[in-house]
Amino acid sequence: MTGFRQLELLVKSIPMVTRVQLRIIVLFLAGALPIGCHADQPSIAEILKKVSDTYQNLQSYEFVAERITETAAVGSIEPAQGGRVQSNFHKSSTSEIVLAIVNPKEFRPDVKEEGGGLLLVSDGQTKWTYLPKRKQYTEESAAGSTESDELRSYRALLVDRFRGLSQYSSSAVLEKDNQLKIGGAKIACYVIKIQTQHGVFELWVDKDRYIVWKSKHVGPAASEGISFQETVTVNLSQARVNTDIEESLFQFTPPEKAAKVTSMDSKK
């Protein structure tokens, strides 16, 4: 007798009332399962490991992103001399970032923001730094130059911080799956939340490519007095990895009326 036949006889032997109750229980449990939950879904540790591997194995890449920084100082304090000081300060700023790198000496971070922005370009032989607001640029040999803080900062924001994600598997939680609309495509993502001493991180991870398309970091805030808190959200709109990047991206042609200076502290 097959297993299916045995199950059929077992169900028929159950009284009708019990069978109705059983069906209700089964339907309830089925409805309680999150949409997109599958038995073969990888564990949180496996997902974070794949993300770490993806970013560690990057050879060349170009990321286009928007960074939204929100700051808030909310609450009140009572100074020793008396009275009460209250704050309800909120501020938001947006930056557009294009980061292309093919090797340590060929790179291009292009940042546009309210403060004016920054463009760094290196073709491996020559490095240029251009400040659009001041319409000034510098030119120097790439061979003897050190890595700038700006390049290190934007690379950390879009790449480096994801290379060690696997170490957070014990404190990470897999939230309900979600879809992000990137351009004209809908991308299925794992949503991961990580609690650290530096705040809460949320990551939207591509289920196929293991690229982080969206990240949100909510910094810690004081529980008493005036609480200062910063929230940084990064949304990718393009991710080209381990593919040919146009050489033209690593060339610099001074804009019209841009002045060449020996350093950004120079007047001329």
C-alpha positions, 0 to 999 in steps of 0.5 A: 500500500502506497504512502498516499493511499495510507494517508487517504484512508487515515483522513477518511477515518477521521470524523467529519467535525475533526476533519473540518477543524483540521482543515481550518488549522491547516489554512490558518498555518498556511496563511501565517507563513510569510509570502515568498517563504520557501524551504530552500531559502538560504540562511541569514549566514549564507546570504551575508557570506555571499554578499561578502564574497561578491564585494571581496571579488570585485575587480572593476565596478561602476556604481551610481547612487543617491545618498540622503542624510537626515539629521535631527536634534529633538528633545529638551534639557533643563539647565542648572541655572533654570528654565528649559531648552527645547529643540526640534531641529531637522535637516536633510541633504542629498548627494549624487555619487558615481564611483568607477574603479578598475584598479587602485590607480584608475578611479573616478568618484564624481559627487554632486551635492549642495555644497558644490561636489567633487570630482577625482579622476586618475588614469593611472598616470595622472590624477586630477582633482576638480572642485566645480563650485570653485572652478579649480583643478589640480594635476599631479602624477598618480605614481607618487600620490597617496589615496585621498580621504574622499576616495576612501570615504566613498569607496567605504560607503558603496563597497568596503563596508559590505566586504565584512558582512559575514561577521554580523550573522549572529546579530542579523535578522532576515525580514520579509522579502521585498522588491525594489524598482530599479529603472524599469526592472523590479528586483527581488531582495532579501531585507536584512536588519543588523543591530550594532553598537553604532546603530541599526542597519537595514540592507536590501540584497539582490537575490540573484547578484547579492548586490546591496541595492539599498541601505539605511543606517539609523544612528544611536540616539540618547534616551534623555535630554536633546537627542541627536540622530543621523539617518543615512539612506543609500539607493543604487540606480546602477551597478556594473561589476566585473565588466569592461569600464569605458576608458573615457571615464578615467580621462579629465578635460578641464571645463571651460573657464576652469583654472589650474592651481598647484593646490586647492589652497591656492588663489590662482 
